[in-house]
Amino acid sequence: MVRKKIIFLSISAVIIFTASTIVILDERYGKFQYDDFEKPAYCGSCHTHFYQQWKQAMMSQAYTHHWDEIEYFDLAVPHADINPQYSLLKAECNGCHSPLSYLAGDTPPPRPEKNSRANESVSCDVCHLITGYEGDTPYNFNYIIQPGKTKFSSRLPGVESPNHKIEVTDIHHKGDFCGICHNEKNGFDIWVKSTHLEWKEGPYYKEGVQCQDCHMPKTEFSTALMGKIFADARLHLFNGAHDNGKLRGTIEIKIYPDIDEAEPGEKVKFTITLFNQKTGHKFPTGSVEDRIVWLHLEAIDEKGNVYHLPVDKKGFEGEKWTIGSNDLEYQDIGIAKGISNFAGIQRDGVPIGDRIFRMPYFDPNGNMTILQWNTKSLGVDYRIGPRETITETYSFNIPDKVEIGKLRIIATLNYQKLVKPVADFLNVPDDESEIVKINEQSIEIEIVD
C-alpha cells in the first residue's frame, strides 16, 4: 500500500506525498464540511417540482449509478492504488460525480450502499452555489463555489424567497456552466470529454442556442411552493444519454439503391445517408470511451431469408476501429482488476462488418481502452457532428439462392451507452448496455429472373 501524508498549505493547495510522486489538489479539497450544504430534500420542501425532476435525472445519480460505482470502485480506485501516477483519481473523480465529498475531503467516499451524503451526487445546492469558473475554459470541475444563504440562478431579478437570497449570475444562462464538468482533460493532456467544446465549435453556439435550451427546456410551472407560476420555468430533468426518448430520432436515415431491379449474381449498391438533426454536439458524445453507435444493414427476401451486408470500406486512416470485428482490446482492465497477462475483451460486440461511429481511446501501450485516465492518445474521430451528414455505401452481390420477388433492405442505427462485452465482463447491469434503436429506414427492390 502506498503511504500518504496530506498537508494543508495555507489556502492555495493540498499536497499529497506518495512513495514515488507528488500530486497537488486545489484549495477547495477538504475546505468545507458536508453541513455547509443543504440536503436536496430540504430544497425540495419548497421547490417541489425541481426536486421531483432532479430525482429522476442522472444528476441525482452521478455517484450512485451502478456503472459509475463499478468504474470508480472496481477500476479507478484499484488502478490508483497500483500506480501512484493516478493517485488523484480517488479524489478528483468526485469533483464532478460527488462534489460534496470532494469539497469535504472525503476520499474515497463510502460506497453508495452506506447512504452517506456522497450519495447526493450533483445536488441542488452544488449548482446554485457556483458563481463562475477559474481560467478561460470550463473543465475538470474548475467551478468557483460559495456556500451560504445566497443562491445563484438564472431567474430574473426581483424574485424573492423567504428562506434565502437570490442572485442572478450570467453563467447560469450559458452552456459554459455545463462545460465545467462536461469537459475533461486527463493527465496525458488528452480531452477525454469534450461535449461543451464540441458545442462551442458547432453551429448552435454561433446561433446563440445554449445547452440549457435542449437539456433544460422551458415550460409553465411554479418554481417554488406557493410561488408564482412562470411561463418559462426550466425543467431540471437534464434529459440526455440515459433517456431513450431523447436518443430516438437523433439521426435521420435515408437509403436508396443504384438500380431498382436485379438478377441473382448481380451487384447492387445501396447508399445510406445519416443526418444529425438533433444534437448541438457530436453523436455520440460524453463518455466516448464507453459509447458505441453502429449502422446495421440487412436484406430479407420473399421467403424470409436474411442476408447481412457489410459496409464498403472508405480507406481513411484508422478506419479499422470503425468497422465491427472480433479483435480483443481493453487489456488495461486487467491491470485494474489484478489479472496477469490479460488477453483482453472483444472490442465491439456488434455484427462483424457493421459501420461504427466512435472515437477510439488508446492506452500507453497502444491498445484500445475505456479507462479515460489511462488514455494517452485518441484515434480517428468518426462521429456525426451537429447538422452533419455522413454517407455510407453497401455493395451487395445478390446471392444465387435468393428468392425471386421483393427484396427488402433495412438500415438500422443502434446505440449503446457501454460496449456489451465490457459490460458483461464487469457485471454491469444490462440496462447500461441495452440496445437503443436510434432510427430505422427500409426500401424494396425487385429480384427478377
N, C-alpha and C positions, 0 to 999 in steps of 0.2 A: 504493500500500500504506500502511495506517495504521501509523505508527511507535509502538512501545510501549516503555515502560520499567517494569520491575517492581521495586518497592521493598518490602522486608520491614520492617514497622513493629512492633517488639517481637514479641509473640506474638499480638497481637489481630487483625491483619488483613493481607492483602496488597492493596496499592492499585495499580491499573493505570491509568496516564495514557495517554489516547489523544488524537488530534488534536482531538476535539470533546467529549469527555466523560470523566468519572472513574467507574470501576467498582471495586467492592470485593469481594474474595474473602475468605472466612473464614480463620481462623488455621490450619486444617488443611491448606490448599493448600500443597503443597511442604514440609510439615513433616517428612515421613517419606521413607524410601527403599524401593524395592521389596524389598530384602533384609530389611526389618523384618518381612516377612510370609512365612509358609511357602507353598510351592507346593502346589496341590491334590494332585498326585501323591504328595508327601511325606505328606500327611494320609491319602491312600488306601492307603499301605503298611500301615497298621494298620486304618483304618476302611474296609475293602474294600466293604462293602455301600453305605455312604453315598457313597463315591467313584463307584461304578458307577452309582448312581441319579442323582447330580449330573451326571454326564457326559451323561445323556440329557435333562436338564432345561434349560429356557431360561435358568436362572441361569448355566449354563456358557457360554451363547452370547449374553449380553446385549450384548457388544461385537462379536462376530464374526458374528452372524446377518446374512444378506445384506441384509434390509430395513433393519436398524439401521445397517449400514455405509453404504448408499446415502443414507439420511436424514441421517446425520451428515456424511459427506464430500462429498456431492453437493448437499446443500441447506443444512444448518445452517452449516457452515464457510464456504462461499462467501457466504451471506447475512450472516454476521458480518463478513466482510471488506468487504462493500459498505456495510453500515450499522453504524456504531460502537455504536448503541443495543443491538445484540445481541452485543457483544464477549464477554460472559460465557459465551455458548453453548459456545465451544470447550472451556472447562474444565468448566463445570457439567453438561453432558450426561453427562459421565463420572463425576460424583459418584455416580450410580446404575449406569450401564452399564459402567463400568470403574473402580471405586472406587480401586484401587491406583494407577492413572495419575493420578487427581486428587490423591490424598494425596502422591504423589511429585512433583507439579508437572509432569508430562509432558503438555504441551498444544501442539498436538493430538498424541495418541499416533501411533505408526506404524500404517499400515493393517494389518488382520489378516493379510495375506499375508506380512508381515515376521516374524510369530510372536514378537512381543515379549511381555513379561509383562502388557501391557494385555489380551492375549487371555484372561487368566484370568477376565475378566468379574467376576461376583459369586462370589468364591471361598469355600472353607470358612473360611479364616482371617478374612475380612472379617466374616461374620455372627457368628462365635464370638469376636470381639474387641470387639463392640459391647456397651456397658454401659447404654445408655439413649439419650435424645434431648433436645435443647435445647428449652426452652419448653413450652407446653401442648399443642401439636398436632404429631404426627409428619408431616413433609412435607419435600420438597426436600432429601433426604438429610441431615437435621439430626441424624445419629447422633453419639453420643459414642463414640470408638473408642480402645482402649487396647492397642496391640501388646505382646506379651510372651509369657511361658510360661504365663500363666493364660488358660484358655479358658472362655468364659461359655456357659452352656447351660441347658436346662430339665430336664435329668436330675436325678433325686432325689439328695439329699445322701448321702454315703457311697460313691459310685462313685469309684474311684481309677484313675489312669493312671501308668505308669512314665515317660512322656515329658513330661507337662505337668500343671499343676494344673487342677482343675475347680472353677469357682464357679457356683453356681446363681443365676440372676437372675429377677426377676419378669417382666421384659419379654419374655423368650423364650417365655413361656407365652401371650402375649397377641397379639391382632391388631394392637395398636398398633405392634408391631415391624415388621409388613408396611407400615403406613402411612408409614413413613419414606421409602420410595421409591414406594409406590403411591398417594400423594397428591402433587400438584404444582400449584403456583401460579406463573403466569408474570409477566413484568414489567409487564403491564397489570392485575395483581391479579385474574386470572381463574383459577379452579380448572380446569385443563386435564386433570388426572387426579384422580379422587376415589373410587376403589374402596373405600378404607378408610372414608371419610366416609359413603359410601352404606351400608356395613355398620353403622356406628355409628347411623345413622338408622333402620335396619330392625329387623325382629322378631327376627332371630337373635342380635344383640348383646344385646338385652333378656333373652334366654333363656340367655345365657352361652355360646353357640356361637361359638368363635373361628375366625379364618381358617385356622389350622393344622388344625382338625378336618376340614375338607374338602380342603385342598390339601396337607396332610402327615398323612394318616390313620395310625392306629396299627396295627401288626401285629407278629408274632413273628419276631425275628431277633437275631443278635448284633451289637451296635453297634461292636464292635472285635474284631480278630483275637485268637482265643484267650480272648476275654472272655465274660462272662455273657450268656446268651440272655434277652432281655426280652420279655415278652408284649405290651408296649405301646410298642415302639420306633417312632419316627415315620419314615415314608418321606420321603426327600428327592428325590422326583420332581417336586414342585411342579406337578402337573397343572393346566393352565389353558387359555387360549385357543388354544394351539398343539397341543392334544391333542384329536383328533376324538372319541375315546371319552368325554372329559369333556363335550364340547359336545352330543353327540347326546342327545336326550330332555330337554334343559334345559327346554323349553317344551312343555306338553301342549296339543294342539289338539283341539277338538271342533267339529263342523259340523252344522247342521240347517236344513231348508227351512221356509218358511211354509206350503207345500202339498206333497202327495205326488204329485199328477198335474197335468200342464199340457198345454195345446194350443199348437201353433205360434202365435206372436204374443202369447201370454200372458206376464205378468211374474211371475217367481219371485224371492223374496228369500231369500238364504242368510245365516245368522248364523254367524260364526266366533268361538269363544272361545279365548283364549290365556292359559294359566295358568303362571306362573313357579314351578315346583315345586322347583327345584334350586339356585338361586344365592342366596347371602346378600347379594348386591348387585344392582344393576340389570344388565339384559342388553340390549344389550352394555355392557361396561364397559372400563376401562383406557384404551387409546388410541382414544377415541371419535371423534376426528377421522378415523381411518382405517376404523373398523369399520362394517359395514353388515349389517342383518338385514332381510329382506323376506318378505312373505307373497304367494304367487302362487296364484291360483285359476284353474282351467280346467275346462271341461266337454267330455266326449268322448261322442259319440253312438254308436249301434249300428254305423255304418259306419266309425268311427274318425276322424270329423271333429272337429277340436279348436277350441274357442272360448275365447278369453281373456276373463276377467271383470275389469274394473277395479273398484277399491274405491269404495264410496259415500263421498262427502266428508262430514265432520262439521262443518266450518265454524269450527274453532278457529284462533286467531291463529298464523301460521307454519306452517299445515298444508301449504302447497305444498312445503316441504322434506321432507315425509314421504310424498310420492307420486312414484313414478318419472317422470322427464321427460327430455327431451333438452337441457335447459339447459346452458350452458357455465359452469363455475366454476373455482376454483383458479388464478386469474390470477397470484397472487403467486409461484407456482412459477417463472414467467417471470423474476421478479427474481432469485431464487437461481440460476437457470440462465443468466442473462445474455441473455435473449431479449426484444428490444424489442417493445412493443405486442402482448404475448402475448394471444391471444384466449381462452385457457382450455382446459379439458378437459371432456369430457362428464361430467356431475355424478354419475350413479349407475351406469350400466351394467346396469340391470335393466329388465325389461319396463315400458313406459310404463303408468302407472295402478296398478301394484302398491303396496301399503302398505309403507312403510319405517319401521322402528323405529330411531331415531337421535337424536342431539342435534347439530345443525349448529354449526360454529365459523365465525366471521366475522372477516376481517382488518380493518385500519383503514379500508379503502375500502368495507366492507360486502359484500365478496364471500366466498363460502364458501372455507374454507382447510383444508388438512391440516397446515399449519405451526403447531404449538401455540405456539411462541414468538411468532408473528405474529398471535395470536388476541386481538382486542380486545373481542369480545362473544360471547355464546352465544345460540343460538336456542332454540326450543321443545324441551323435554326429553321426547321421545316414545319412551322406552324402557320396558321392562317391569320393574317393581320386584319385589323378593323377595316371594313369595306374592301378587302382584298378578295380577288377571285383566283383560285388555283385550278388548273386544268390537268386532268389525268386521262390517259388513254389505256384501253384494254383490247389487245388483239386476240381474237378467238377463232381458232380453226374449228369449223363446225364438224363434230365427230361423225364418222360414217354411220354409227348406230343410232343417231338422233332420230326421234320420231318426226315424221312429216307433219306439218301444220304450224301452229303458233309456237314461237319460242319466246318466252317471257324473260326479260333481263331485269334484275332487281339490284339497285345500288343502295347500300345501307351504310350510314355513317354512325359508328358506335363510339362510346366514351366510357372510360373507367377512371376513377379517382386514384386507384392504386393497381399496378400491374398484378394480374391474378396469380402467377406463380410465386411472386414475392409475398403477396397476402397469405397464400396458403402455407408457405414455409414458415412465416412468422405467426401463424394462427390469428390473423387479423379477422374480425367478424366479417361475414360475407357482404354486408351492405357497403363496405368500403371498396369492394371490387365488383359490385354489381354492374352489369352492362346496361348503360342508358342509351336508348336509341335516340340520337340527335335528329335524324331525318332519314327519309327513305323516298326513292323515286323509282318508277319502273316504266318500261316500254315493251312493245312486242315487235318482232319481225317475223316474216313468213319463211318457213323452210319448205322448199319445193323439190320435186324430183328433177 
